[in-house]
């Protein structure tokens, strides 16, 4: 499978680093809100939950979600333009 991926990037003259780095950041942005949700759940089960902290977590999760969607759209557009169009016959 790796040979096929490298072959596609070789015939399209695409720099693999940009796509790899973008997908790595996208994956991290998908995983971080899950951990933050765990913090929200822990905070909710305390005897006196801190509402300011909860709102901070929710707003941060919303911001990360928006950045993740923006990055996913950019990566999709870049990959579509450089890889799929050049390899389709």
TALIN-V208570 format. One record per run of one state. SS is the DSSP state (H for helix, E for strand, - for the rest). FROM is the first residue (numbers start at 0). LEN is the number of residues. If there is no record, write none. Layout:
BEGIN
SS,FROM,LEN ; SS,FROM,LEN
END
This chain:
BEGIN
-,0,1 ; H,1,10 ; -,11,4 ; H,15,29 ; -,44,6 ; H,50,37 ; -,87,2
END
